Amino acid sequence: MSGEEVTTDYALWQLDEHFISSWICHCGAAYCRGRVTGNDWKSQVLQQRYDCYTTLELIKRTLITTIIILV
């Protein structure tokens, strides 16, 4: 929408499993995780929240992870 702030969640594109943010957020927002990691995309809560906004790479990783768990 016009005039709205553009925001993103690192879980949608930060997929490096070794990444841990050097900062800790203290914003106090209800959905804030405090620290960003490269494993945030694995959260089922986040997968459901961003289902319509996900990337192809994230879909691939989620499916592969699900298959591995089921096997």
C-alpha positions as CSV (number, residue, x, y, z in Angstrom):
1,M,0.0,0.0,0.0
2,S,1.1,3.5,-0.7
3,G,2.9,5.1,2.3
4,E,3.4,1.7,4.1
5,E,6.8,0.6,5.3
6,V,8.4,-2.3,3.3
7,T,9.4,-5.2,5.6
8,T,10.6,-8.7,5.2
9,D,11.3,-11.7,7.4
10,Y,14.8,-13.1,7.1
11,A,13.4,-16.6,7.3
12,L,12.1,-16.1,3.7
13,W,15.6,-15.7,2.2
14,Q,18.3,-16.4,4.8
15,L,18.9,-20.1,4.2
16,D,22.5,-20.5,5.3
17,E,22.3,-23.0,8.1
18,H,25.5,-21.6,9.7
19,F,24.2,-18.0,9.8
20,I,23.4,-16.5,13.2
21,S,22.8,-12.7,13.3
22,S,25.4,-10.7,15.2
23,W,22.6,-8.5,16.6
24,I,19.7,-9.2,19.0
25,C,16.5,-7.4,18.3
26,H,14.7,-5.8,21.2
27,C,11.7,-4.4,19.3
28,G,9.1,-6.2,21.4
29,A,6.9,-7.2,18.5
30,A,4.7,-10.2,19.2
31,Y,6.2,-12.2,16.2
32,C,9.9,-11.1,16.8
33,R,12.3,-14.1,17.3
34,G,15.0,-11.8,18.8
35,R,17.8,-13.3,16.8
36,V,17.9,-14.3,13.1
37,T,19.4,-17.7,12.2
38,G,19.7,-19.6,8.9
39,N,17.4,-22.2,10.4
40,D,14.4,-20.0,11.0
41,W,12.8,-21.3,7.8
42,K,12.4,-24.7,9.4
43,S,9.7,-23.3,11.8
44,Q,6.3,-24.7,11.0
45,V,4.7,-21.6,12.4
46,L,6.7,-19.4,9.9
47,Q,6.0,-21.8,7.0
48,Q,2.3,-21.5,7.6
49,R,2.5,-17.7,8.2
50,Y,4.3,-17.1,4.9
51,D,2.9,-19.8,2.8
52,C,1.8,-17.5,0.0
53,Y,5.0,-15.5,0.0
54,T,7.6,-18.2,0.0
55,T,10.4,-18.8,-2.6
56,L,11.0,-21.8,-4.8
57,E,14.3,-22.5,-2.9
58,L,12.4,-22.5,0.4
59,I,9.7,-24.8,-1.0
60,K,12.4,-27.3,-2.2
61,R,14.2,-27.3,1.2
62,T,10.9,-27.7,3.1
63,L,9.9,-30.7,0.9
64,I,13.3,-32.3,1.2
65,T,13.2,-31.9,5.0
66,T,9.7,-33.3,5.2
67,I,10.7,-36.3,3.1
68,I,13.8,-37.0,5.2
69,I,11.7,-36.9,8.4
70,L,9.1,-39.3,6.9
71,V,11.7,-41.8,5.8
